[in-house]
Amino acid sequence: MRAFALALSGGGILGAAHLGALQYMEEQGVRAAAVAGTSAGGLAAGLYALGVPVSQVIDLGQRIAAHPLHYFHTNTVGLLHDVIPALGPPATGLVISDTFIKALLKLHPAARTTDDWILPAIVTAVDVVSLKAIAFTNRPGVKPRRGHWEITTGESLRTALAATMAIPGLFAGPRRAGQVLIDGGTADNLPVDWAFALHPDCVVAIDVGVSGSVSADRMGITEVLARAERYATKTLSTLRAGPEPHLLVAPDTSGTPFPGFSHFDHLVQAGRQAMAKAWPAIEAL
């Protein structure tokens, strides 16, 4: 089979579908030659590039989905600083994801920075201070095909993963050397161009995307923030459309509310099914 790079899209909890797709690949004895991801896809890409077995990530995901309040906490201190600025830096998001990120990194305790990735990889974020897109990578010479990006190597994995998933206003974005970092999907929700930059021969993209709608009666603040961000990133990605992947895999993630933890297993299966359906076309490459 021809070697290929993966591009993994953002999508919040819909990113569980990435795990099903990657698990199917793993069962076929196939690994990508490189991986680029953003937001939820950035989390999946970061662990995949470390060589963490996908089954372990899914097991952890199931534990998190069963008890999300153990892993995500209201940013009480930051919100208090918003009211009384003299106490310290204000909140960069309503929810702190530190415990969640620590749990992910425990799957590979020896890994510390992006230089520990064993595959060529890129995880994206955006600095809202300088309004500049950031690419965290282990390939210092990589260059984007389009746009203006800051290329950063040797970054803390904790910072890179926390940044790429920081949906604006919802998850607290990390502060880094005068920067405030947020969700990479703000720049491009499906980093196909970065996958090509890492491995120009062939790219397979997995887009868990925005599909379907949710009940207006059940929509609260987190759902409003999440879907507003999804709409913005999807629209921006369309306007900035770059190279087309050799193959696009689009799991059916319709009907999933935000945060949708109870849908985790269903989303994993959706990813498996989409990759199984696409597999003959991938083999044909």
C-alpha angles and dihedrals in degrees: 000000000000114000114250142182124232127227112197120196132217122252113138112236087358084076087081084082088066088062093054091049093048091046091055090051090049091053089053089056092246128130126183119248092227139357137211123186144168134203108335087001088052091057091050091045093049093054093040091053089054090057095244108162109252091227089063091051090050092049090053091045090055091052091049092047090052094051109019093160089065090062106033123053136185111258093238097158094047092048090051089053088054088061095040107028093183090071095066146287114341125243118281091195143004096247132049115218099186095115091048093051092047090052091052093049092050085071086073106021095177094060116097110157141020088263086073091068110114094202126057100265145170130195117186136216139159129236107219092193096063093020089233130142116237128208115197109201147151092225108081095186097053116120131194120245090221141008132030115285137171107230113212127185130184093029122159109266089222091058095043094050095042090050099048093052098043101118103202112266094000109066119036111252116221121248114231127178095323094327133110109206127207141173114319090219086077086075100034126344096203110039098203091143090057091049088054090048090056097041115009096183100077138349131196114192126202112201115187086174132157113306132165126355138267132227113279089215091061096045114115134169096285091049092048092050094045097047093043089055092046091052092049094047094045091050093046092048090052092050092047093044109167132173118346117238118243087242133012120207113196116184116206102252096160121139096029115133124205123289087011098172090155088063094058098108092044091053092049089053091048089056092048092050093048093050092046090053092048095044098092089053091048091050089049089061 
